[in-house]
Structure formats: C-alpha cells, structure tokens
Amino acid sequence: MKLICALAAAVLFLVGCGGDGQALTTLNVRALNTVPGKTFSVLTGAGSLSSGLAPGAVTDYTSQYTSLLDVIQITDTSNSAVFYSDGVTVSASSNYTFIIGGQKGSDTHPPVVWAITDDASAPSTGTARVRFFNATPTNGSVDVYVTDASTALSSATATYSSLSYGSLSSASIYTAGSKRIRITPAGSKASVLADLNTLSLADKAVRTIVISDESSGTGANLYVLGDLN
C-alpha cells in the first residue's frame, strides 16, 4: 500500500509524506523467533511487532513504513536485556519475514535479524512450492532431504546439499500432497537432526521452512511458515 500525498489535505500530507515531501512507502512484515529459550519484544521504528514472541512463534504480517525499518530493537522479556539493536535493508512494496537468530554473547554467531523476501505468487495447479532457510548456528551447514514418507534415507539424494548457516535455498516445485522432510549434517547420513514425517502440501501452497537450533542442542527444529494457502 502506498500513501498518496494530497496538497488539499494537510493531515494526509504530514502522515503520508516524508519531510522532503516524498511519499512514504510501506511493506508487509512478519517476524519469527528461532532462538531457543528466549521470548522477545520486537520493536521497529514504526511500532511494535510483538510484545512476547516465544521460540518458534511467528507474527502475522503487519504494514510498516519502509524508511522506519532502519531501527529494530529486540529485547529479552525475562530481563529486559537488548538482544539486537540495528536495522535491516528492505525494498518497498514487498512481503518480508524477519528471522531472529544467533546467540547472545557469541562472536561467531552473534544476534542477527535476516530479512528474506516472501513470494506469495501461486504455483501451477496440482503443485506446491517449498524453500528452506538455515538458522541453526550449532549445526552449521546441513543437507535437506524432501522425499515420500516411505523412502529410506540411505537411498535418498539430498534436495539441498550443504545449506550453510544464514542461507536461503532456492524454491522447488513438488506435486501437492504429503512429503517427508529430513535434515542431516552436511555430507553425512549417520545422524538425523530433524525428521518431519508428514508435511501436507495443499494445492498451490507456498511454504518456507526454517531450520533452527533445538533447545537441547542435539538436533534441529523445523518451523513451517505458510506463505500462501
């Protein structure tokens, strides 16, 4: 949505335009918390996205002014400590998911907010589109297997190989129906970090699956975000 400046309405001009008289642009934003054991307050320059975003929780999309996303503050609700305070780079007139990740106090994997663009355009009838994002600092690079439920891992070929931490995969098209998702360490089938036995994909569904740390630190969680249908 774009607010149109109207010289005939001073109030609309003040709300819908920047100080230089340029029209403000908006985009739709949602936030996902992938940090185990942390509940966050998420505040942008445009207002609150959430006052209590639990691990694995995702907000609804809200409309935000693009120019006000240069400030994002994420606070631990248990002790009011600031987890992240910075901005993100975004483009107007798009849908975004802000993925909150990283580890407080880590030099290798510091607190971060990844802004990924969401494509809600529908795939062809009878199909679904799925992509993956790796937000698991503990496990690093992973292999992703998308198969039928009965397919043995030993005979499966990785759909995505060595998907690195902080990386978004390309999107793949599948026949609508049920799929099984397994995540392993990159280059190894000796252990399974996550196993989602049944992922139901509706006709023309679009999904983003985020891989994150498990609270125990020995595996991974899978968060399935509905981008469409």
C-alpha positions in Angstrom: 0.0 0.0 0.0 1.3 3.5 -0.8 0.1 6.6 0.9 -0.6 9.4 -1.6 0.3 12.9 -0.7 -2.6 15.3 -1.2 -1.9 19.0 -1.1 -5.6 19.6 -0.3 -5.4 17.7 2.9 -2.6 18.8 5.3 -3.1 15.9 7.7 -2.7 13.4 5.0 0.4 15.2 3.7 2.0 15.0 7.1 1.2 11.4 7.7 1.8 10.1 4.2 4.9 12.1 3.2 8.5 12.4 4.4 10.0 15.7 5.5 11.2 16.3 1.9 7.7 15.9 0.5 8.3 12.4 -0.9 5.6 9.8 -0.4 6.3 7.2 2.2 6.1 3.6 1.1 5.0 0.6 3.1 5.6 -3.2 3.1 4.2 -6.2 4.9 6.4 -7.7 7.6 6.2 -10.7 9.9 8.8 -11.9 12.5 9.9 -15.4 13.5 11.8 -16.2 16.7 14.3 -19.1 16.2 16.3 -18.6 19.4 15.7 -21.4 22.0 14.6 -20.4 25.4 14.2 -16.7 24.6 10.9 -14.7 24.4 11.3 -11.3 22.8 9.7 -7.9 22.5 10.2 -6.8 18.9 10.0 -3.1 18.2 10.6 -1.2 15.0 10.7 2.5 14.2 7.1 2.1 13.1 5.9 0.4 16.2 5.6 -3.0 18.0 5.6 -6.3 16.0 5.3 -8.3 19.2 5.5 -7.8 23.0 6.1 -11.5 23.7 7.4 -13.6 20.7 8.1 -17.1 22.0 10.6 -19.5 20.4 9.1 -20.9 17.2 6.3 -18.2 17.2 5.7 -16.1 14.1 3.7 -12.9 14.0 1.0 -12.0 11.4 2.0 -9.7 8.6 1.7 -6.0 9.5 2.2 -3.0 7.4 5.3 -1.0 8.1 6.9 2.2 6.7 10.0 1.2 4.8 12.0 4.2 6.0 11.3 3.3 9.6 12.9 -0.2 9.5 16.4 1.2 9.9 15.8 0.7 13.6 14.8 -2.7 15.1 15.2 -3.4 18.8 14.7 -6.9 20.1 14.6 -7.2 23.9 14.6 -10.3 26.1 11.3 -10.2 28.1 12.8 -12.1 31.0 15.3 -9.5 32.0 14.8 -6.5 29.5 18.3 -7.1 28.1 18.7 -5.9 24.5 19.3 -8.9 22.2 19.6 -7.0 18.9 19.5 -3.3 18.0 20.1 -2.4 14.4 18.2 -2.1 11.1 17.6 -4.1 8.0 17.8 -3.4 4.3 14.4 -3.8 2.6 12.7 -2.8 -0.6 9.3 -1.1 -0.8 6.1 -2.9 -1.8 7.3 -6.4 -0.8 6.4 -9.0 1.8 9.2 -9.9 4.3 9.9 -12.4 7.0 12.3 -11.2 9.7 14.0 -14.2 11.1 15.5 -13.6 14.6 18.5 -15.8 15.2 22.1 -16.1 16.5 23.4 -16.4 20.0 23.8 -13.7 22.7 27.5 -13.2 23.5 28.8 -15.2 20.5 31.5 -13.7 18.3 31.0 -16.5 15.7 27.2 -16.3 15.6 26.1 -13.0 17.1 22.4 -11.9 17.3 21.0 -11.3 13.9 17.8 -10.5 12.0 17.7 -11.9 8.5 15.2 -10.2 6.2 14.0 -12.6 3.5 11.6 -11.6 0.7 8.4 -13.7 0.5 7.0 -14.7 -2.8 3.3 -15.4 -2.4 2.6 -15.9 -6.1 0.7 -19.2 -6.7 2.5 -22.1 -8.4 0.6 -24.2 -11.0 -2.5 -26.2 -10.2 -1.6 -29.5 -8.6 1.7 -28.3 -7.3 3.3 -26.6 -4.3 6.5 -24.6 -3.8 8.9 -25.0 -0.9 12.1 -23.4 0.2 14.4 -23.7 3.2 16.3 -21.3 5.4 19.2 -22.4 7.7 19.1 -20.6 11.1 20.9 -23.3 13.2 24.3 -22.0 14.4 25.0 -25.1 16.4 24.8 -27.5 13.5 26.2 -25.3 10.8 25.8 -26.5 7.2 23.1 -29.1 6.7 21.7 -31.4 4.0 18.0 -31.3 3.3 16.0 -34.3 2.1 12.5 -33.9 0.7 11.1 -37.4 -0.1 8.0 -39.6 0.1 7.3 -40.9 3.6 8.4 -44.4 2.8 11.7 -43.5 1.1 14.7 -44.8 3.1 17.3 -42.2 3.9 20.1 -44.5 2.8 18.8 -44.4 -0.8 17.7 -40.7 -0.9 19.6 -37.9 -2.6 19.8 -34.6 -0.9 17.4 -32.0 -2.3 19.8 -29.3 -1.0 23.4 -30.1 -0.1 25.5 -28.1 2.4 22.9 -25.4 3.0 25.0 -23.1 5.1 24.1 -21.1 8.2 22.2 -17.9 7.3 21.4 -19.2 3.8 18.1 -19.3 1.9 17.7 -22.1 -0.6 16.1 -21.8 -4.0 12.5 -22.8 -4.2 11.5 -26.2 -5.5 8.2 -27.3 -7.0 6.5 -30.5 -5.8 3.3 -32.3 -6.5 0.7 -31.3 -3.9 0.3 -34.0 -1.2 2.4 -35.3 1.7 6.2 -35.1 1.9 8.8 -36.1 4.4 11.5 -33.7 5.5 14.8 -34.9 7.0 17.7 -32.7 8.0 21.2 -34.2 8.4 24.7 -32.8 9.0 26.2 -31.8 5.7 27.7 -34.8 3.9 26.6 -37.4 6.4 23.6 -39.6 6.9 24.9 -41.1 10.2 22.5 -38.9 12.2 19.2 -37.2 11.6 18.9 -33.7 13.1 15.2 -33.3 12.3 12.6 -35.6 10.8 9.2 -34.2 9.8 7.4 -37.4 8.8 4.4 -35.6 7.2 4.3 -32.2 5.6 1.0 -31.7 4.0 1.2 -29.5 0.9 -2.2 -28.2 -0.3 -2.8 -27.4 -4.0 -0.9 -24.2 -4.9 0.6 -24.0 -1.4 3.8 -21.9 -0.8 5.9 -22.8 2.3 9.1 -21.5 3.8 10.7 -24.0 6.2 13.2 -22.6 8.7 15.8 -24.9 10.3 16.8 -23.8 13.8 18.6 -25.0 17.0 16.8 -27.3 19.3 16.7 -26.3 22.9 18.7 -29.4 23.9 21.4 -28.5 21.4 21.5 -32.0 19.9 19.1 -31.7 17.0 17.2 -29.1 15.0 13.7 -27.7 14.9 11.7 -27.1 11.7 9.3 -24.2 11.6 6.9 -24.3 8.6 5.7 -20.8 7.5 2.6 -20.5 5.3 3.3 -18.0 2.6 0.2 -19.0 0.6 -2.7 -21.5 1.1 
